[in-house]
Amino acid sequence: MKGAFLMASNSDSIYYVLTHMKSHPEMVQTEPLKYGNVLTLSISDSFKVADQDIYFPDQQLMVNRLTEGFVAKNGDLLDYFYEMTKREIPNFHDVWITTSHLMDRKAFLIELSFE
């Protein structure tokens, strides 16, 4: 599992899911903001994700800090989601992503924490 933990932070799968969510906001469920810098989203698990068992484990949380390279390369994409927060932090430097497959809701959970 350690390898998967490190791999997910640079994942094409994570990029693909975030890009799809940005392109199809009507498919995304947004949870009420609990913290000013955290965004909790979900999307139907009928959406196909490569290596789903690694990036969206059933009923378990996968927590990763996105690498500086991922954040730098995908700044515009991450800014899109950051705009949905209360933007209490003027400029985020780190982004943590928590993912899971919520089987009872038939959804993939994506939580972004901007620090």
RADAUR-V69954 format. One record per residue. N is the residue number from 1. RES is the residue in one letter. NEAR is the number of other ideal C-beta (glycine too) atoms within 8 Angstrom. Layout:
n:N res:RES near:NEAR
n:N res:RES near:NEAR
//
This chain:
n:1 res:M near:4
n:2 res:K near:5
n:3 res:G near:6
n:4 res:A near:10
n:5 res:F near:9
n:6 res:L near:8
n:7 res:M near:9
n:8 res:A near:15
n:9 res:S near:12
n:10 res:N near:8
n:11 res:S near:10
n:12 res:D near:6
n:13 res:S near:13
n:14 res:I near:13
n:15 res:Y near:11
n:16 res:Y near:10
n:17 res:V near:14
n:18 res:L near:13
n:19 res:T near:9
n:20 res:H near:11
n:21 res:M near:13
n:22 res:K near:10
n:23 res:S near:6
n:24 res:H near:8
n:25 res:P near:7
n:26 res:E near:4
n:27 res:M near:9
n:28 res:V near:10
n:29 res:Q near:7
n:30 res:T near:8
n:31 res:E near:8
n:32 res:P near:4
n:33 res:L near:9
n:34 res:K near:6
n:35 res:Y near:6
n:36 res:G near:9
n:37 res:N near:11
n:38 res:V near:12
n:39 res:L near:13
n:40 res:T near:10
n:41 res:L near:14
n:42 res:S near:12
n:43 res:I near:14
n:44 res:S near:8
n:45 res:D near:11
n:46 res:S near:5
n:47 res:F near:10
n:48 res:K near:5
n:49 res:V near:11
n:50 res:A near:7
n:51 res:D near:8
n:52 res:Q near:10
n:53 res:D near:7
n:54 res:I near:11
n:55 res:Y near:15
n:56 res:F near:14
n:57 res:P near:12
n:58 res:D near:7
n:59 res:Q near:7
n:60 res:Q near:6
n:61 res:L near:7
n:62 res:M near:14
n:63 res:V near:6
n:64 res:N near:12
n:65 res:R near:7
n:66 res:L near:13
n:67 res:T near:8
n:68 res:E near:5
n:69 res:G near:7
n:70 res:F near:11
n:71 res:V near:13
n:72 res:A near:7
n:73 res:K near:6
n:74 res:N near:10
n:75 res:G near:8
n:76 res:D near:6
n:77 res:L near:11
n:78 res:L near:15
n:79 res:D near:8
n:80 res:Y near:9
n:81 res:F near:13
n:82 res:Y near:12
n:83 res:E near:7
n:84 res:M near:7
n:85 res:T near:13
n:86 res:K near:6
n:87 res:R near:8
n:88 res:E near:6
n:89 res:I near:9
n:90 res:P near:3
n:91 res:N near:4
n:92 res:F near:10
n:93 res:H near:5
n:94 res:D near:9
n:95 res:V near:12
n:96 res:W near:11
n:97 res:I near:14
n:98 res:T near:12
n:99 res:T near:15
n:100 res:S near:12
n:101 res:H near:12
n:102 res:L near:12
n:103 res:M near:8
n:104 res:D near:4
n:105 res:R near:6
n:106 res:K near:8
n:107 res:A near:11
n:108 res:F near:15
n:109 res:L near:13
n:110 res:I near:14
n:111 res:E near:11
n:112 res:L near:13
n:113 res:S near:12
n:114 res:F near:13
n:115 res:E near:9
//
